[in-house]
Amino acid sequence: MEKGGSSTVTYMRWRNSDHNNVGNQSADKDEYFQASIEDKCSVNIDNVASAGTFTLDEGLDALGFGSFQWKLLFVTGFSWVADAMEMMILSILGPQLHCDWRLSGYKVALITSVVFAGMGLSSSIWGNLSDKYGRKKGLTLCMSWTFFYGVLSALAPNFGWLLALRGLVGVGIGGAHQSVTLYSEFIPSKARGFSIILMAAFWAVGAVCEVLLALFVMPTLGWRWLLGLSSLPLAIFLCLCLWLHESPRFDLLSGKQAKVMATLESIAKQNNKALPRGRIVCNVQNNRGRLQDLFSKEYCKTTLLLWFIWFSFAFNYYGIILLTTEMFQARDTCGATQGAKSEPICNLECKLLTEKDYKDLLWTTLAEFPGLVVVLGTVDCLGRKKSMAVPFFIFSISLLPIYACIGRVSLTVFIFIARAFISGGFQVLFVYTPEVYPTETRAFAVGTCSAMSRVGALLTPFVAQVLLRQSAHLTLSAYCVCSFLASCACLLLPIETSGRTLRESEPKNS
């Protein structure tokens, strides 16, 4: 906008449901905002500035990243730890139940796939609920659900009950990604990329904790105790969530200006910063969480590409986790890489994970941390799109040596590299997706993308645990081709969000 110029923004009808709660403001400001309650309201930006107002982004940028955000990171991080532990347990539970209950290969794969099926069915539902009723409510409800059925699954008497209960656990985990939506909506624009990648460290901590827990619990107490103890981070989160504030962006679109100001004042007090003077600009959106908004002219291409990218990240990420335990179970290292993991004479032959297997699994799990370091250095300087494309490409290159007959140490090294990059790139996706969509559809958009990722995660056990027994080369090719195509899709995304503020709604500029 040129100096001295004037710009007008037109919004669809909104209602200031909290108007009476801000009666202490000056009368001329009240008249100004009351005049905007029409079928359409036109707000002259120059007049708004002169009236002493500020936007939410301006408020969050003024408050910066401080004590409040660190506390929020810690609380929401526990939901991420719980999510990671529930995911990592899938690669450990299968071999044990294969032995204990004499399960065939496809039944072992079903234990993993039913969790992802539940997640895929529920992710968009949790997103829709979070857009309509609030991020905090949606996240708390899904974590409570996960904790309840997670504990019950440790008591499952047989395969059928375990399958049903783990599916219900998956339904709860499908909403865990809303913790990222909630967290991102409190972060100033300049710190968002770094901050959300920092949150991913809790995922890495959860994955490592699960392997360490399994190393000590499985040989002595067994898988039931492992399932029960893996629910502890959920219990901790439910105790801490009483401190959580509702997202100010959600409250802003709901017309709760007084509540938004109370939240900002709390942040200002904890960060020891001052809010901008004046009153926050608010426009209410009643139509939220609608599928058609994701396929508008502006977002259609982005949505379709993101769905494929989320699918590919989950397909490859969980695939490399499952491949790790499957290949380590093949005692002969050449057999692990050249397909000797085919079904033995009796397809119920029992092969438990050994202490060495758990230690090698721990080493590959530690790859999550260098992966985060890499993307921390690239997410802002290279941009979001390239920071997702490069890890996909390196992941596919890292799998190529595994086609050959390599030793156990070399196998561990290449899996370590592949997992480092695919996990790091996966976390950039959690930065990018909330930045693309406006607040009115953000949680629902993340939910639908998460649902697509669960489709990839649902299919990957049948590749990594079933197809691998027929052909290791075909299995590796599936992951290489998928990751290469996803790398291209990242570069084709029409929007680069680096340095972009979060959008509240879809204004019409005139």
N, C-alpha and C positions, 0 to 999 in steps of 0.2 A: 504494500500500500504506500503510495507517494505521501510525502510530507504535506500536511495541510489538507489532505484528501479526506474523503468520507467513505465508509463501507457499511453495508447493511447485511445482516444475516437473518434469514427467515427460517423459523422453526415451525413444525407442525404443532397442533393444539397441545397445551400443557396446563396442568393445574397445580397451583402452589398450595398443596395440602397443609403445609406447615407455616402458612403466612401469618397466622395469628400468634405464633410463638416468637415472633421477632418484632413485637410491637415497640420495643425500646428504640428501634431505629428512627431516624428523622422522618417527618411526615412526607416531605417531598420525595424521598426515596421510595416510601410505600406507594405513593401515587404513581411513581414511575413504573414500578413492577406490576402494580395492579392493572395498569393500562395495557400490559402485555398479555393479559389473559383473554385471548380471542381465539377464533378457529385457527388463525395463523398470527404469529407475533413477529414484528420486525423490530430489531434492536439496533440502533445506530451505535456502532462501536465507539465513536468519538464521545458520544453522550455518556455511555457507560463508564468510560475512563474518567470523565470529568465528574461523574457522580460518586467516585470513590469506591469502585468495585474491583475485584480481582477474580481470576479463574482458579479452579482447583489446582491445575498444573502450576500456576504461579505461586500458589500457597505452598504446595509440596516442595517446589524448587527452593523457596525461601527458607523452609524448615530444614532442608538437606537430609543427609543420611546420618543418623545419630543413634542415641541410646534406644529410642523407641523401635527403630528398624532392626537393631541387633536383637532385642527381645522378641520381636515378631518373627525374625529369622529362626531363633531358637525354638519357639513354640511350633510354628508350622513345619519346621525341620523334623520334628518327631513324627509327624504324619508321613513324611518322606522316608524316614528310617523304617517305619512299620511297613510301608509299601515295598521297599527294597527287600526286607526280610521275608515277606510273604512271597515275593517273586523268586528269590534265591532258593527257598525251601523246595521249590518244584524240582530243581535239578538234583536234590539230595533225597527227596522222599521216594522218587520212582524206583531206584535200584533196591532200596530197603524193602518196599512193599512187594516188589517182584519176587523177593526171596521169602518174605514172611507169609504172604498170601498166595504164592505160586501163580502170579499173574502173567498172562501172555503179553507180548510186546504192545499190541494195540490198546490193551487195558491200561498199561503204564502210561502210554501217550494220552489216554483219555483223562487221567488224573490231572495232567497239566492243562490240556485243552479245555476242560470244563471250567476251570478258573477264568481263562481268557474269554470263554463264551459268556460267562456271567458279566465280566467287565465290559465286553462289547455291547451287550444288551442294555446295560445300565448307564454307560458313560454319558450318552446324550441326555438321558432322563435327569441325571444329577446336574448336568449343565443347565438344563431348562429350569429346574427347581432353583438353582443358584441365581439365575437371571431374574426369576420372578419373586423369590422370597428372601434372597440374600446369600452372600458367599459363606458367612459364618454358619448360618443354619444348615445349609447344604453340606458343608464340610463336617460339622459336628455329627449330623445324622448319619452320614455314610461311615464315619469312623466308629460310631457306636455299633452300627450294624456289623461291621467287619470284626470288631472285638467279640461280640456275642457269638457269632457263628465260627469264629476262629477257635475260641475255647471249646465249643461244642464238637468241632471236627476232631479234636484230640481224643474225644470219647467215642468216636465212631466204631460200632461193633463189627462191621463188615464192609466190603468193597462198595456196595450200593449206597449205604449210608454215607460213607466217606465222599463218594462222588457227589451226592446231593449237597452235603454240607460245604464242601470245597467250592461248589458252584455258587452257593449263597455267599461265601466269602468273596468270590470274584465280583458278585453284584455290588458289594460294599466297596471294594477296592476301586471299582470303576469311577468313583467320585473323588479319589485321592488327589487327582490332578487339580482339583479346584483350590488346593492349598497354594499352588503357584499363581492362580488367578487372583486370589485374595492378597497374597504377598506383593505381587507386581503392582497392584493398585494403590499401594502406600509408598512406592518408591519414586524419588525424583527422576526425571527423564535421563539426566546425564549419568546416573548411577545404575540404571536398570539392568543393562547387559551384565555388568560385573556382579551385581547383587544376586540375580537369578542363577547365574552359574555358580555363585558361592553357595546357594541353597542346594545345588546338586551334590555338594560335598556330603550332605546328610544321606543322600542315596548311597554314595560310596561307603560311608560309615556303616549303614545298615547292611549292605551286601557283605562287607568284611565281618561284621558281628555275627551274621548268620552262619558263615563258614566256621568261625571260631567256636560258636555255640555248638554246631554239629560235631566238630572235632572232639569236644569233651563230653557231649550228652549222648550221642548216638551209640558209642561202644558200651556205655554203662546203663543209661536209663531208657534208651530207645526212642523211636520216632514220636510216640504220643507226648512225651515230655518236651520234645523239640517243638512240636506244634503249639503246646500250651505256653512255653516260655517265649516263643516268638511273638506272642500277643502282648507282651509287657510294654513295648513302646506305644501301643495303642492306648493302654490304660494310662500311661503317663501323659499322653496328649490330651485325653479326655479330662484329666485333672487340671491341666494347664489352660485348656481352651476357654475357661471362665474369664481369663484375662483378655481374650481376643476382642478387638473392636470390629464392628461391621465395616465393610469397605466404604470409604467416603464417596467413592464414585457411584456405588450402588445407591447410597442414601441421597446423593445429589439428584439422580434421575428419578428418585421416588418423591422428590419435593421436600425432603426433610432437612431444610437448611440449618435449623437449630442444632440438629444432631451432627451434621457435618461440621459446623463451627465448634461444637463441643469436642469432637474427635480431633480437629486441628489444634485446638487449644491444649489438649492433652499431649499431643505430639510436640508442640512448641515448648511446653513445660519440661518434658523429659529430655528434649534435645537442647534445651537452654537457648532457644532461638525465638525471634519475634515474628508474628504473623504480619502480612501486609495489612495496611490500614484500610478500613472500608468493609464492604459487604460482598459475599461471594455470589458470583453469577450462577443462576440456576435455571435450567430448563428441564421440564418433566417429560419423560417418554413413557407412555402406557403400553405400547406394543413392543414387547421384548421377548427374546428367545424364540424367534420365528425362523423356520427353515428357509422360507423364501428369501429372507434377507441375505443368506449366505450365497444365494445364486442370483443376486442382482447383477446388473451389468458391470458394476465396479469390482465385484468379488467372485464372480463365477469361475474364471480361470484360476484365480488364486486358491479357491476352495478345492477344486478338483486336483490341482497339483499338490496341495498340502495333504489331502487325503492319501494320495499315493506315497508321498514322502513319509508320513506317519506310519503307514502300512509297512514300508520298506525298513524303516529304522527298527520297529518292533520285531519284524520278521528276522532281521539280521542280528539284532542285539540278543534276543532271547535264544536265537539259533546258535550263536557262538557259546552261550552259557551251557546249553544242553549238549552241544558237540564236545565241550570240554570233558564232562563226566563220561560221556559215551566212549570217547577215544581213550581216556585214561583207564577205563574199564578193560579195554583190549590190552591184555598184558604184553603182547608182542607189539613193539613199536611200529614195525613195518605193517603189521596187520591193521593197526589203528589208522594208518594213512592210505592203505591200499585196499580196504574193503574186507579184511578178514574178520570184521565185526559182524559178519553174517550169522544168521541163526545157527547155533550148534545142532547136533543130532537131536537133542531134546531142547525144544525152544523154551523150556522152563528152567534151564540151567541157571543156578544161582551164583551171582558174582557181586558180592558186597563191595562198597567202596572201602579201601584200606586207609590206614593213616597216611601213607605216602600220597594216595589220591587226594585226600583232604588238604594236604600241605601244598600240592601242586595247584589244586583248585583255589587255595588261598592266594598263591602267587599271581595267578591270572586275574583274580578278583581285585588285587591291589592295583591292577592296570587302570582302574577307574580314576585314581588320583592323578597320574601323569596326563591322562586324557583331559581332565579338568584344567590342569595347568596350561595345556596347549591351547584350548579354546578360550581361556581367560585372556591370553595374549592376542588372540585373533578376532574375537567377537566384535570389538569396537574398531580396530585398525583395518581389518579386511572387510568388515561388514558381515551381516547375518547370513546372507545367501552363500557367500564363499566359505564361511566357517562351517556350513553344513555340507557343501559339495565336496570339499577337500577330504574330510574324514571318510565319507562314503568311498571315494576313489582309493584312498590308502587302505581301507578295509579290504577291498577287492584284490588289491595288489598283494596284501599280506597273506591271503589264502592260497595264492598260486604255489608257493613252495611246498604246501601240505599235500599237493597232488603227488609229489615224489615220496620215496621211501626214506623218511627222515627219522632221526632218533628221538627219544623222549624229551631230551633237553631242548632240541631244536623245535619240536612240536610246541612245547610250553612257551618258548620265546615268541614264535609267530602268532600263537593264540593271544599272548599278552599284548602284542602290538595291535592286532586286529581289534581286540576288545577295548584297548585304550582309546582308539580313534572313534569307534562306533559309539561308545558311551559318551565321549566328549561331544560329538556331533549331535547326539540325541538331546543333550541338555540345551544346545543352542536353539533347538526346535521349540523348547518351552519358553525361550526368550522371544522368539520371532512371532509365534502364533498370537499371543495376547496383544502384541503391538499392531497387528494388522487390522483387527476388528474393533469396532466401537464398543463402548461399555454396554449398550443395550443388548448386544448379541455375543459379547466376549466369552462368557462362561459356556454358553450353548455351543459356540464355535469350537472352543477347546474340547468340549464334551464329544462332539461329533468326530473331531480329529482323533481323539483318544479311542473312540469306538472303532475307527478304521485301523488304528494301531493294534487293537485287540484281535481283529480279524487276522492280521499278520502273525500275531503271537499265537493265535489258536491253530493256525496251519503249521507253524514251524516245528512242533513236536513230531508230526508225522513225517517231516523231512529229516530232522536231526536224530530221531529215535527209531523210525521205521524204515524210511528209504535208505538210511545209512547202512542198514544191515544187508541191503541188496547191492548198493553201489556207492562207494565213498566219492568217486569222481563225479557222479551225477548230482550227489548232494552238494558238494562244493561248488559245482557249476551253477546250481540254483541260487546260491547265495552271492556268487560273483556277479552274475548277470543282473540280479535284482538290485544290488548295491550300485552297479555302474549306471543303470537306468535312473536310479534315484539321484545320483550325482548330477546327471544332466537336468533332471526335473528341478533341482534346487536352483540351478543357474537360469532356468526359464521363468522363475517366479517374477511377476511384473512389479512387485513392490519391494524396495529395500527400506527397512525400518530403522536402521542405525541412526541414533540421534533424534528420533521422532517422538513426539509426545503422544501419550495415549489419547485416543479420540473418545469423546463422551457420547456423541450422537452423530447423525448424518445431516449436517446443515445444508441448506440450499443457498448458495451465494448469488446475489444479484448485483 
